[in-house]
Amino acid sequence: MDKALQTMIENMPEKTGKKLEEWIQILKKENLEKHSAAVTFLKTKHGVTHGFANTIVTLSRDKTDSPDDLVSMQYKGKALLKPIYDMLLLEINKLGEDIVITPKKGSVSFIRKKQFALIKPATKTRIDLGLKLKDIAVQGRLEDSGPFGTMCTHRIQLKSISDVDAEVIGWVSKAYEKSV
């Protein structure tokens, strides 16, 4: 398990008042089908922050899928994109020890106090890198959020490992810095 995720789980009782297993039992009783509905429930009814709520819901879902399994399934039939993901992961991990990496079925979220980046294999030939960069104008490769809607403010399309260049790393770093 990712070190940051393990730390988040260990800190959960202190930060949220309950252990992960207790939150999972609460969610089971509510039987909320949609991920977003379960996150909203934890935030509004229990005062859990978005990062913890998202992690609790993600971990309460199919317990048979490990984070590595979820990532592997995202790149099934899209193997040419996996090196791009791996390069982004390497660069994002260099930003700090306080990053929680949360794989889901279709994407991977990167959370500090708030989500600052999201990686999604959008097609067989392209990864979309979503970033939270409030008050930054669309420019060059930094497009509006497109299919990410409100999850991210911007998107960068990546088609090869060489696309993960200094400009992209700079935008990711800026998003990380703004997520405090």
mmCIF file of the C-alpha atoms, coordinates in Angstrom:
data_MODEL
# 
_entry.id   MODEL 
# 
loop_
_atom_site.group_PDB 
_atom_site.id 
_atom_site.type_symbol 
_atom_site.label_atom_id 
_atom_site.label_alt_id 
_atom_site.label_comp_id 
_atom_site.label_asym_id 
_atom_site.label_entity_id 
_atom_site.label_seq_id 
_atom_site.pdbx_PDB_ins_code 
_atom_site.Cartn_x 
_atom_site.Cartn_y 
_atom_site.Cartn_z 
_atom_site.occupancy 
_atom_site.B_iso_or_equiv 
_atom_site.pdbx_formal_charge 
_atom_site.auth_seq_id 
_atom_site.auth_comp_id 
_atom_site.auth_asym_id 
_atom_site.auth_atom_id 
_atom_site.pdbx_PDB_model_num 
ATOM 1   C CA . MET A 1 1   ? 0.000   0.000  0.000   1.00 0.00 ? 1   MET A CA 1 
ATOM 2   C CA . ASP A 1 2   ? 1.185   3.516  -0.764  1.00 0.00 ? 2   ASP A CA 1 
ATOM 3   C CA . LYS A 1 3   ? 2.939   5.085  2.255   1.00 0.00 ? 3   LYS A CA 1 
ATOM 4   C CA . ALA A 1 4   ? 0.859   8.271  2.138   1.00 0.00 ? 4   ALA A CA 1 
ATOM 5   C CA . LEU A 1 5   ? -2.382  6.278  1.976   1.00 0.00 ? 5   LEU A CA 1 
ATOM 6   C CA . GLN A 1 6   ? -1.275  4.132  4.917   1.00 0.00 ? 6   GLN A CA 1 
ATOM 7   C CA . THR A 1 7   ? -0.491  7.288  6.907   1.00 0.00 ? 7   THR A CA 1 
ATOM 8   C CA . MET A 1 8   ? -3.918  8.699  6.071   1.00 0.00 ? 8   MET A CA 1 
ATOM 9   C CA . ILE A 1 9   ? -5.601  5.502  7.292   1.00 0.00 ? 9   ILE A CA 1 
ATOM 10  C CA . GLU A 1 10  ? -3.542  5.580  10.511  1.00 0.00 ? 10  GLU A CA 1 
ATOM 11  C CA . ASN A 1 11  ? -4.468  9.260  11.097  1.00 0.00 ? 11  ASN A CA 1 
ATOM 12  C CA . MET A 1 12  ? -8.149  8.696  10.325  1.00 0.00 ? 12  MET A CA 1 
ATOM 13  C CA . PRO A 1 13  ? -9.330  8.067  13.933  1.00 0.00 ? 13  PRO A CA 1 
ATOM 14  C CA . GLU A 1 14  ? -7.678  11.270 15.163  1.00 0.00 ? 14  GLU A CA 1 
ATOM 15  C CA . LYS A 1 15  ? -8.795  13.406 12.197  1.00 0.00 ? 15  LYS A CA 1 
ATOM 16  C CA . THR A 1 16  ? -12.307 11.999 11.680  1.00 0.00 ? 16  THR A CA 1 
ATOM 17  C CA . GLY A 1 17  ? -13.222 10.408 15.007  1.00 0.00 ? 17  GLY A CA 1 
ATOM 18  C CA . LYS A 1 18  ? -13.519 6.883  13.602  1.00 0.00 ? 18  LYS A CA 1 
ATOM 19  C CA . LYS A 1 19  ? -11.374 4.088  12.169  1.00 0.00 ? 19  LYS A CA 1 
ATOM 20  C CA . LEU A 1 20  ? -11.653 3.160  8.498   1.00 0.00 ? 20  LEU A CA 1 
ATOM 21  C CA . GLU A 1 21  ? -13.567 -0.029 9.360   1.00 0.00 ? 21  GLU A CA 1 
ATOM 22  C CA . GLU A 1 22  ? -16.147 2.005  11.326  1.00 0.00 ? 22  GLU A CA 1 
ATOM 23  C CA . TRP A 1 23  ? -16.659 4.367  8.369   1.00 0.00 ? 23  TRP A CA 1 
ATOM 24  C CA . ILE A 1 24  ? -17.074 1.403  6.036   1.00 0.00 ? 24  ILE A CA 1 
ATOM 25  C CA . GLN A 1 25  ? -19.822 0.007  8.299   1.00 0.00 ? 25  GLN A CA 1 
ATOM 26  C CA . ILE A 1 26  ? -21.601 3.392  8.300   1.00 0.00 ? 26  ILE A CA 1 
ATOM 27  C CA . LEU A 1 27  ? -21.478 3.501  4.495   1.00 0.00 ? 27  LEU A CA 1 
ATOM 28  C CA . LYS A 1 28  ? -22.771 -0.076 4.237   1.00 0.00 ? 28  LYS A CA 1 
ATOM 29  C CA . LYS A 1 29  ? -25.840 0.872  6.292   1.00 0.00 ? 29  LYS A CA 1 
ATOM 30  C CA . GLU A 1 30  ? -26.523 3.855  4.018   1.00 0.00 ? 30  GLU A CA 1 
ATOM 31  C CA . ASN A 1 31  ? -26.171 1.718  0.869   1.00 0.00 ? 31  ASN A CA 1 
ATOM 32  C CA . LEU A 1 32  ? -25.274 4.685  -1.343  1.00 0.00 ? 32  LEU A CA 1 
ATOM 33  C CA . GLU A 1 33  ? -24.520 3.473  -4.862  1.00 0.00 ? 33  GLU A CA 1 
ATOM 34  C CA . LYS A 1 34  ? -22.809 6.524  -6.328  1.00 0.00 ? 34  LYS A CA 1 
ATOM 35  C CA . HIS A 1 35  ? -19.315 7.481  -5.220  1.00 0.00 ? 35  HIS A CA 1 
ATOM 36  C CA . SER A 1 36  ? -20.175 11.191 -5.188  1.00 0.00 ? 36  SER A CA 1 
ATOM 37  C CA . ALA A 1 37  ? -23.313 10.620 -3.086  1.00 0.00 ? 37  ALA A CA 1 
ATOM 38  C CA . ALA A 1 38  ? -21.307 8.694  -0.488  1.00 0.00 ? 38  ALA A CA 1 
ATOM 39  C CA . VAL A 1 39  ? -18.616 11.412 -0.368  1.00 0.00 ? 39  VAL A CA 1 
ATOM 40  C CA . THR A 1 40  ? -21.288 14.105 0.036   1.00 0.00 ? 40  THR A CA 1 
ATOM 41  C CA . PHE A 1 41  ? -22.966 12.061 2.793   1.00 0.00 ? 41  PHE A CA 1 
ATOM 42  C CA . LEU A 1 42  ? -19.723 11.803 4.793   1.00 0.00 ? 42  LEU A CA 1 
ATOM 43  C CA . LYS A 1 43  ? -18.947 15.488 4.318   1.00 0.00 ? 43  LYS A CA 1 
ATOM 44  C CA . THR A 1 44  ? -22.405 16.852 5.163   1.00 0.00 ? 44  THR A CA 1 
ATOM 45  C CA . LYS A 1 45  ? -23.664 14.382 7.794   1.00 0.00 ? 45  LYS A CA 1 
ATOM 46  C CA . HIS A 1 46  ? -20.353 13.664 9.523   1.00 0.00 ? 46  HIS A CA 1 
ATOM 47  C CA . GLY A 1 47  ? -18.148 16.704 8.801   1.00 0.00 ? 47  GLY A CA 1 
ATOM 48  C CA . VAL A 1 48  ? -15.421 14.623 7.157   1.00 0.00 ? 48  VAL A CA 1 
ATOM 49  C CA . THR A 1 49  ? -13.064 16.604 4.891   1.00 0.00 ? 49  THR A CA 1 
ATOM 50  C CA . HIS A 1 50  ? -13.199 15.860 1.161   1.00 0.00 ? 50  HIS A CA 1 
ATOM 51  C CA . GLY A 1 51  ? -9.836  14.063 1.125   1.00 0.00 ? 51  GLY A CA 1 
ATOM 52  C CA . PHE A 1 52  ? -10.796 11.669 3.906   1.00 0.00 ? 52  PHE A CA 1 
ATOM 53  C CA . ALA A 1 53  ? -14.343 11.207 2.558   1.00 0.00 ? 53  ALA A CA 1 
ATOM 54  C CA . ASN A 1 54  ? -13.054 10.352 -0.919  1.00 0.00 ? 54  ASN A CA 1 
ATOM 55  C CA . THR A 1 55  ? -10.501 7.918  0.492   1.00 0.00 ? 55  THR A CA 1 
ATOM 56  C CA . ILE A 1 56  ? -13.055 6.243  2.782   1.00 0.00 ? 56  ILE A CA 1 
ATOM 57  C CA . VAL A 1 57  ? -15.533 5.777  -0.079  1.00 0.00 ? 57  VAL A CA 1 
ATOM 58  C CA . THR A 1 58  ? -12.848 4.509  -2.451  1.00 0.00 ? 58  THR A CA 1 
ATOM 59  C CA . LEU A 1 59  ? -11.562 2.010  0.111   1.00 0.00 ? 59  LEU A CA 1 
ATOM 60  C CA . SER A 1 60  ? -15.088 0.931  1.059   1.00 0.00 ? 60  SER A CA 1 
ATOM 61  C CA . ARG A 1 61  ? -15.822 -0.146 -2.505  1.00 0.00 ? 61  ARG A CA 1 
ATOM 62  C CA . ASP A 1 62  ? -14.621 -3.429 -3.925  1.00 0.00 ? 62  ASP A CA 1 
ATOM 63  C CA . LYS A 1 63  ? -12.099 -4.514 -1.287  1.00 0.00 ? 63  LYS A CA 1 
ATOM 64  C CA . THR A 1 64  ? -10.713 -7.145 -3.652  1.00 0.00 ? 64  THR A CA 1 
ATOM 65  C CA . ASP A 1 65  ? -9.156  -4.509 -5.908  1.00 0.00 ? 65  ASP A CA 1 
ATOM 66  C CA . SER A 1 66  ? -5.896  -3.164 -4.530  1.00 0.00 ? 66  SER A CA 1 
ATOM 67  C CA . PRO A 1 67  ? -4.719  0.292  -5.627  1.00 0.00 ? 67  PRO A CA 1 
ATOM 68  C CA . ASP A 1 68  ? -2.228  -1.411 -7.972  1.00 0.00 ? 68  ASP A CA 1 
ATOM 69  C CA . ASP A 1 69  ? -5.040  -3.529 -9.471  1.00 0.00 ? 69  ASP A CA 1 
ATOM 70  C CA . LEU A 1 70  ? -7.122  -0.421 -10.103 1.00 0.00 ? 70  LEU A CA 1 
ATOM 71  C CA . VAL A 1 71  ? -4.242  1.269  -11.952 1.00 0.00 ? 71  VAL A CA 1 
ATOM 72  C CA . SER A 1 72  ? -3.463  -1.886 -13.938 1.00 0.00 ? 72  SER A CA 1 
ATOM 73  C CA . MET A 1 73  ? -7.094  -2.158 -15.038 1.00 0.00 ? 73  MET A CA 1 
ATOM 74  C CA . GLN A 1 74  ? -7.055  1.481  -16.226 1.00 0.00 ? 74  GLN A CA 1 
ATOM 75  C CA . TYR A 1 75  ? -4.216  0.704  -18.635 1.00 0.00 ? 75  TYR A CA 1 
ATOM 76  C CA . LYS A 1 76  ? -5.525  -2.617 -19.911 1.00 0.00 ? 76  LYS A CA 1 
ATOM 77  C CA . GLY A 1 77  ? -5.482  -2.259 -23.700 1.00 0.00 ? 77  GLY A CA 1 
ATOM 78  C CA . LYS A 1 78  ? -3.669  1.070  -23.281 1.00 0.00 ? 78  LYS A CA 1 
ATOM 79  C CA . ALA A 1 79  ? -0.196  -0.237 -22.425 1.00 0.00 ? 79  ALA A CA 1 
ATOM 80  C CA . LEU A 1 80  ? 1.511   2.490  -24.450 1.00 0.00 ? 80  LEU A CA 1 
ATOM 81  C CA . LEU A 1 81  ? 0.158   5.054  -21.977 1.00 0.00 ? 81  LEU A CA 1 
ATOM 82  C CA . LYS A 1 82  ? 1.456   3.373  -18.798 1.00 0.00 ? 82  LYS A CA 1 
ATOM 83  C CA . PRO A 1 83  ? 4.995   4.852  -19.113 1.00 0.00 ? 83  PRO A CA 1 
ATOM 84  C CA . ILE A 1 84  ? 3.422   8.335  -19.223 1.00 0.00 ? 84  ILE A CA 1 
ATOM 85  C CA . TYR A 1 85  ? 1.514   7.576  -16.014 1.00 0.00 ? 85  TYR A CA 1 
ATOM 86  C CA . ASP A 1 86  ? 4.672   6.146  -14.405 1.00 0.00 ? 86  ASP A CA 1 
ATOM 87  C CA . MET A 1 87  ? 6.662   9.278  -15.305 1.00 0.00 ? 87  MET A CA 1 
ATOM 88  C CA . LEU A 1 88  ? 3.955   11.564 -13.885 1.00 0.00 ? 88  LEU A CA 1 
ATOM 89  C CA . LEU A 1 89  ? 3.790   9.471  -10.712 1.00 0.00 ? 89  LEU A CA 1 
ATOM 90  C CA . LEU A 1 90  ? 7.572   9.699  -10.291 1.00 0.00 ? 90  LEU A CA 1 
ATOM 91  C CA . GLU A 1 91  ? 7.527   13.478 -10.701 1.00 0.00 ? 91  GLU A CA 1 
ATOM 92  C CA . ILE A 1 92  ? 4.511   14.015 -8.430  1.00 0.00 ? 92  ILE A CA 1 
ATOM 93  C CA . ASN A 1 93  ? 6.086   11.905 -5.681  1.00 0.00 ? 93  ASN A CA 1 
ATOM 94  C CA . LYS A 1 94  ? 9.088   14.267 -5.718  1.00 0.00 ? 94  LYS A CA 1 
ATOM 95  C CA . LEU A 1 95  ? 6.858   17.176 -4.653  1.00 0.00 ? 95  LEU A CA 1 
ATOM 96  C CA . GLY A 1 96  ? 6.388   16.130 -1.026  1.00 0.00 ? 96  GLY A CA 1 
ATOM 97  C CA . GLU A 1 97  ? 5.658   13.472 1.548   1.00 0.00 ? 97  GLU A CA 1 
ATOM 98  C CA . ASP A 1 98  ? 2.141   14.769 2.193   1.00 0.00 ? 98  ASP A CA 1 
ATOM 99  C CA . ILE A 1 99  ? 0.521   13.510 -1.009  1.00 0.00 ? 99  ILE A CA 1 
ATOM 100 C CA . VAL A 1 100 ? -2.246  10.922 -0.834  1.00 0.00 ? 100 VAL A CA 1 
ATOM 101 C CA . ILE A 1 101 ? -2.537  8.903  -4.036  1.00 0.00 ? 101 ILE A CA 1 
ATOM 102 C CA . THR A 1 102 ? -6.053  7.551  -4.543  1.00 0.00 ? 102 THR A CA 1 
ATOM 103 C CA . PRO A 1 103 ? -6.596  5.190  -7.473  1.00 0.00 ? 103 PRO A CA 1 
ATOM 104 C CA . LYS A 1 104 ? -10.186 4.727  -8.613  1.00 0.00 ? 104 LYS A CA 1 
ATOM 105 C CA . LYS A 1 105 ? -11.600 2.657  -11.451 1.00 0.00 ? 105 LYS A CA 1 
ATOM 106 C CA . GLY A 1 106 ? -11.082 5.294  -14.138 1.00 0.00 ? 106 GLY A CA 1 
ATOM 107 C CA . SER A 1 107 ? -8.487  7.692  -12.741 1.00 0.00 ? 107 SER A CA 1 
ATOM 108 C CA . VAL A 1 108 ? -5.949  8.404  -10.018 1.00 0.00 ? 108 VAL A CA 1 
ATOM 109 C CA . SER A 1 109 ? -6.371  11.416 -7.722  1.00 0.00 ? 109 SER A CA 1 
ATOM 110 C CA . PHE A 1 110 ? -3.489  13.203 -6.035  1.00 0.00 ? 110 PHE A CA 1 
ATOM 111 C CA . ILE A 1 111 ? -4.527  14.916 -2.827  1.00 0.00 ? 111 ILE A CA 1 
ATOM 112 C CA . ARG A 1 112 ? -2.731  17.136 -0.387  1.00 0.00 ? 112 ARG A CA 1 
ATOM 113 C CA . LYS A 1 113 ? -5.289  18.949 1.733   1.00 0.00 ? 113 LYS A CA 1 
ATOM 114 C CA . LYS A 1 114 ? -7.373  19.082 -1.446  1.00 0.00 ? 114 LYS A CA 1 
ATOM 115 C CA . GLN A 1 115 ? -7.116  17.261 -4.739  1.00 0.00 ? 115 GLN A CA 1 
ATOM 116 C CA . PHE A 1 116 ? -4.572  19.046 -6.900  1.00 0.00 ? 116 PHE A CA 1 
ATOM 117 C CA . ALA A 1 117 ? -4.134  16.631 -9.795  1.00 0.00 ? 117 ALA A CA 1 
ATOM 118 C CA . LEU A 1 118 ? -5.910  13.772 -11.502 1.00 0.00 ? 118 LEU A CA 1 
ATOM 119 C CA . ILE A 1 119 ? -4.559  11.374 -14.129 1.00 0.00 ? 119 ILE A CA 1 
ATOM 120 C CA . LYS A 1 120 ? -7.001  9.648  -16.462 1.00 0.00 ? 120 LYS A CA 1 
ATOM 121 C CA . PRO A 1 121 ? -6.279  7.489  -19.504 1.00 0.00 ? 121 PRO A CA 1 
ATOM 122 C CA . ALA A 1 122 ? -8.807  9.283  -21.719 1.00 0.00 ? 122 ALA A CA 1 
ATOM 123 C CA . THR A 1 123 ? -8.368  7.264  -24.915 1.00 0.00 ? 123 THR A CA 1 
ATOM 124 C CA . LYS A 1 124 ? -6.045  4.503  -26.149 1.00 0.00 ? 124 LYS A CA 1 
ATOM 125 C CA . THR A 1 125 ? -3.603  7.193  -27.280 1.00 0.00 ? 125 THR A CA 1 
ATOM 126 C CA . ARG A 1 126 ? -3.972  9.980  -24.697 1.00 0.00 ? 126 ARG A CA 1 
ATOM 127 C CA . ILE A 1 127 ? -3.800  10.655 -20.968 1.00 0.00 ? 127 ILE A CA 1 
ATOM 128 C CA . ASP A 1 128 ? -5.605  13.676 -19.584 1.00 0.00 ? 128 ASP A CA 1 
ATOM 129 C CA . LEU A 1 129 ? -3.820  15.340 -16.682 1.00 0.00 ? 129 LEU A CA 1 
ATOM 130 C CA . GLY A 1 130 ? -6.316  17.378 -14.700 1.00 0.00 ? 130 GLY A CA 1 
ATOM 131 C CA . LEU A 1 131 ? -5.040  20.149 -12.437 1.00 0.00 ? 131 LEU A CA 1 
ATOM 132 C CA . LYS A 1 132 ? -6.586  22.503 -9.865  1.00 0.00 ? 132 LYS A CA 1 
ATOM 133 C CA . LEU A 1 133 ? -5.146  25.907 -10.748 1.00 0.00 ? 133 LEU A CA 1 
ATOM 134 C CA . LYS A 1 134 ? -7.670  28.521 -9.653  1.00 0.00 ? 134 LYS A CA 1 
ATOM 135 C CA . ASP A 1 135 ? -7.045  32.026 -10.967 1.00 0.00 ? 135 ASP A CA 1 
ATOM 136 C CA . ILE A 1 136 ? -4.717  30.794 -13.735 1.00 0.00 ? 136 ILE A CA 1 
ATOM 137 C CA . ALA A 1 137 ? -5.744  31.615 -17.302 1.00 0.00 ? 137 ALA A CA 1 
ATOM 138 C CA . VAL A 1 138 ? -5.923  28.966 -20.014 1.00 0.00 ? 138 VAL A CA 1 
ATOM 139 C CA . GLN A 1 139 ? -2.677  29.158 -21.988 1.00 0.00 ? 139 GLN A CA 1 
ATOM 140 C CA . GLY A 1 140 ? -0.745  27.021 -24.457 1.00 0.00 ? 140 GLY A CA 1 
ATOM 141 C CA . ARG A 1 141 ? -1.035  23.351 -23.519 1.00 0.00 ? 141 ARG A CA 1 
ATOM 142 C CA . LEU A 1 142 ? -2.940  24.302 -20.343 1.00 0.00 ? 142 LEU A CA 1 
ATOM 143 C CA . GLU A 1 143 ? -6.554  23.972 -21.525 1.00 0.00 ? 143 GLU A CA 1 
ATOM 144 C CA . ASP A 1 144 ? -9.842  24.418 -19.709 1.00 0.00 ? 144 ASP A CA 1 
ATOM 145 C CA . SER A 1 145 ? -10.950 21.425 -17.659 1.00 0.00 ? 145 SER A CA 1 
ATOM 146 C CA . GLY A 1 146 ? -12.921 19.799 -20.469 1.00 0.00 ? 146 GLY A CA 1 
ATOM 147 C CA . PRO A 1 147 ? -14.428 16.480 -19.364 1.00 0.00 ? 147 PRO A CA 1 
ATOM 148 C CA . PHE A 1 148 ? -13.212 16.919 -15.780 1.00 0.00 ? 148 PHE A CA 1 
ATOM 149 C CA . GLY A 1 149 ? -15.848 19.561 -15.072 1.00 0.00 ? 149 GLY A CA 1 
ATOM 150 C CA . THR A 1 150 ? -15.433 20.938 -11.551 1.00 0.00 ? 150 THR A CA 1 
ATOM 151 C CA . MET A 1 151 ? -13.012 18.217 -10.403 1.00 0.00 ? 151 MET A CA 1 
ATOM 152 C CA . CYS A 1 152 ? -10.209 20.209 -12.026 1.00 0.00 ? 152 CYS A CA 1 
ATOM 153 C CA . THR A 1 153 ? -9.858  23.714 -13.416 1.00 0.00 ? 153 THR A CA 1 
ATOM 154 C CA . HIS A 1 154 ? -7.462  22.775 -16.235 1.00 0.00 ? 154 HIS A CA 1 
ATOM 155 C CA . ARG A 1 155 ? -6.363  19.870 -18.377 1.00 0.00 ? 155 ARG A CA 1 
ATOM 156 C CA . ILE A 1 156 ? -3.185  18.969 -20.257 1.00 0.00 ? 156 ILE A CA 1 
ATOM 157 C CA . GLN A 1 157 ? -3.354  16.256 -22.916 1.00 0.00 ? 157 GLN A CA 1 
ATOM 158 C CA . LEU A 1 158 ? -0.365  13.890 -22.964 1.00 0.00 ? 158 LEU A CA 1 
ATOM 159 C CA . LYS A 1 159 ? 0.300   11.503 -25.841 1.00 0.00 ? 159 LYS A CA 1 
ATOM 160 C CA . SER A 1 160 ? 3.909   10.474 -25.237 1.00 0.00 ? 160 SER A CA 1 
ATOM 161 C CA . ILE A 1 161 ? 6.411   10.332 -22.412 1.00 0.00 ? 161 ILE A CA 1 
ATOM 162 C CA . SER A 1 162 ? 8.237   13.317 -23.952 1.00 0.00 ? 162 SER A CA 1 
ATOM 163 C CA . ASP A 1 163 ? 5.100   15.387 -23.262 1.00 0.00 ? 163 ASP A CA 1 
ATOM 164 C CA . VAL A 1 164 ? 5.929   15.114 -19.539 1.00 0.00 ? 164 VAL A CA 1 
ATOM 165 C CA . ASP A 1 165 ? 8.394   17.982 -19.801 1.00 0.00 ? 165 ASP A CA 1 
ATOM 166 C CA . ALA A 1 166 ? 9.496   20.919 -17.629 1.00 0.00 ? 166 ALA A CA 1 
ATOM 167 C CA . GLU A 1 167 ? 6.343   22.890 -18.508 1.00 0.00 ? 167 GLU A CA 1 
ATOM 168 C CA . VAL A 1 168 ? 4.026   20.079 -17.381 1.00 0.00 ? 168 VAL A CA 1 
ATOM 169 C CA . ILE A 1 169 ? 6.044   19.450 -14.203 1.00 0.00 ? 169 ILE A CA 1 
ATOM 170 C CA . GLY A 1 170 ? 5.910   23.191 -13.510 1.00 0.00 ? 170 GLY A CA 1 
ATOM 171 C CA . TRP A 1 171 ? 2.099   23.237 -13.764 1.00 0.00 ? 171 TRP A CA 1 
ATOM 172 C CA . VAL A 1 172 ? 1.810   20.137 -11.550 1.00 0.00 ? 172 VAL A CA 1 
ATOM 173 C CA . SER A 1 173 ? 4.128   21.766 -8.999  1.00 0.00 ? 173 SER A CA 1 
ATOM 174 C CA . LYS A 1 174 ? 2.062   24.978 -9.032  1.00 0.00 ? 174 LYS A CA 1 
ATOM 175 C CA . ALA A 1 175 ? -1.139  22.959 -8.463  1.00 0.00 ? 175 ALA A CA 1 
ATOM 176 C CA . TYR A 1 176 ? 0.563   21.154 -5.554  1.00 0.00 ? 176 TYR A CA 1 
ATOM 177 C CA . GLU A 1 177 ? 1.651   24.471 -4.019  1.00 0.00 ? 177 GLU A CA 1 
ATOM 178 C CA . LYS A 1 178 ? -1.885  25.901 -4.292  1.00 0.00 ? 178 LYS A CA 1 
ATOM 179 C CA . SER A 1 179 ? -3.446  22.866 -2.555  1.00 0.00 ? 179 SER A CA 1 
ATOM 180 C CA . VAL A 1 180 ? -2.604  23.923 1.001   1.00 0.00 ? 180 VAL A CA 1 
# 
